[in-house]
Amino acid sequence: MVNQAPQDDYDDQKLARQKEIEDWLPITSSRNAKWWYSAFHNVTAMVGAGVLGLPYAMSQLGWGPGVAVLVLSWVITLYTLWQMVEMHEMVPGKRFDRYHELGQHAFGEKLGLYIVVPQQLIVEIGVCIVYMVTGGQSLKKFHELVCEDCKSIKLTYFIMIFASVHFVLSHLPNFNSISGVSLAAAVMSLSYSTIAWAASTSKGVREDVEYGYKAKSTAGTVFNFFSGLGDVAFAYAGHNVVLEIQATIPSTPEKPSKGPMWRGVIVAYIVVALCYFPVALVGYYIFGNSVEDNLLISLKKPAWLIATANIFVVIHVIGSYQIYAMPVFDMMETLLVKKLNFRPTTILRFCVRSFYVAATMFLGMTFPFFGGLLAFFGGFAFAPTTYFLPCIIWLAIYKPRKYSLSWWANWVCIVFGIFLMVLSPIGGLRTIVIQAKEYQFYS
């Protein structure tokens, strides 16, 4: 019995250290969010700058397939989001606060990490890079509209200006501390979506409008079709941060977190529909196949309104960047503190996060071919994490009866998701190749 006391002390110390780390890490440190936090976090995560590319995706898909893919994606992603919310607390007394913890529960410790983490990182880092470019492009556009006689400034510098905000904001410790930023972003996304389709409507349909496919060759049409699929897949991509958002909601056995979370998700999805469907359908209806891959570029006048919309995009993208960066910060900090035994200090956090912002800024400045990258990343990593990984985990854990409704629903999602995953990177890669021909570095 003599040896027991030191062992107990050691266990207590270990538990205390674990608790100290959990209280310090960004995902698990603060669990007092309200249900409406989840609503605007989800809107901010979901309604990306991708919404402005939807009319262009429609022009590549055509009316029939375009509407079908939009609606199907909305329904399927709502279903897979429901699955994630349900699975967050399916083991009594335990919470899966991170996507990869759920993966580890379904596929085993090692395999779960290898399946989920690379995909989640591709999505989150990919989004952060793309948003660096979007933020820079919208600032540049704003500058051109407000000051027509000014000397034009390189996109590279605008990306730096945009990144400067993140060098400050990324030091906010956790999800709840960015809820103000996120709320502003969610309001902005609804605002600029509304500006985009309302301004299009007031323009009226162009006289020489055409709805056919733009590409001259069959191959071109097919590749564009694939690329359009990727753009739509990219538009619904909030799933990578959904468990991390749910982790901030308090939970007891009587009142589990899935109640408030699901309420927030429903509100978020209604907002998403209000943003996506009018923009996609009105934008395509007004401009036909001559629409640009960013709807605001097609709308030249009234200049003040489009300038405002561009600033709204900037504010929204600031919020989105933070929401997607938070899980990456969490992973990096977990690795340093748990595996490499660094002390959880403010200085460590400052270094880690500044490095991440600098890295995404540099990559954004180096590769700003925005449209193609979306379709490419969209297919590769968004389709799995959003469309079918939740279904596979669901099948692995709940094992529904063969040919039952749940079984069919999951397999339909898996097939649709794999279809997206295989086809859209092909279209995206072709777009990148075509755009890269004319591209000079840091021009």
HELIX and SHEET records of a PDB file:
HELIX    1   1 GLN A    4  TRP A   24  1                                  21    
HELIX    2   2 TRP A   35  MET A   46  1                                  12    
HELIX    3   3 ALA A   49  GLY A   53  5                                   5    
HELIX    4   4 LEU A   54  LEU A   61  1                                   8    
HELIX    5   5 TRP A   63  MET A   87  1                                  25    
HELIX    6   6 TYR A   99  PHE A  107  1                                   9    
HELIX    7   7 GLU A  109  VAL A  146  1                                  38    
HELIX    8   8 LEU A  155  LEU A  169  1                                  15    
HELIX    9   9 ASN A  176  ILE A  178  5                                   3    
HELIX   10  10 SER A  179  LYS A  203  1                                  25    
HELIX   11  11 THR A  218  ALA A  235  1                                  18    
HELIX   12  12 GLY A  238  VAL A  241  5                                   4    
HELIX   13  13 VAL A  242  GLN A  246  1                                   5    
HELIX   14  14 LYS A  258  PHE A  287  1                                  30    
HELIX   15  15 GLY A  288  SER A  290  5                                   3    
HELIX   16  16 LEU A  295  SER A  298  1                                   4    
HELIX   17  17 ALA A  303  THR A  334  1                                  32    
HELIX   18  18 LEU A  335  LYS A  339  3                                   5    
HELIX   19  19 THR A  346  THR A  366  1                                  21    
HELIX   20  20 PHE A  370  PHE A  377  1                                   8    
HELIX   21  21 GLY A  378  PHE A  388  3                                  11    
HELIX   22  22 LEU A  389  TYR A  398  1                                  10    
HELIX   23  23 LEU A  405  LYS A  437  1                                  33    
END                                                                             
